[in-house]
Amino acid sequence: MNDNTVAKDAEVTITAENVAVDTAYYWRGMEDCPIGSKVQLLTAGGLPQYGRWDGRNPFYVGWAPLPKRRPASDGGAA
């Protein structure tokens, strides 16, 4: 894929700020975040970061699991 191509099954929009956003995927609530596991965390200021939540820190307001890579035989990233 080049920079202007999106997978057919994705619901991706390019914003005015040139950010690719999956319009069908949302941050999950912190009540479901696994404690001590590496996840994507959304800060209260709206910035995402990778990290591990301790189950107490109120600085994080959302989380998302890490994406999985496709097997090389499917034509995805290896």
Buried (B, 14 or more C-beta within 10 A) or exposed (E): EEEEEEEEEEEEEEEEEEEEEEEEEEBBEBEEBEEEEEBBBBEEEEEEEEBEBEEEEEEBBBBBEEEEEEEEEEEEEE
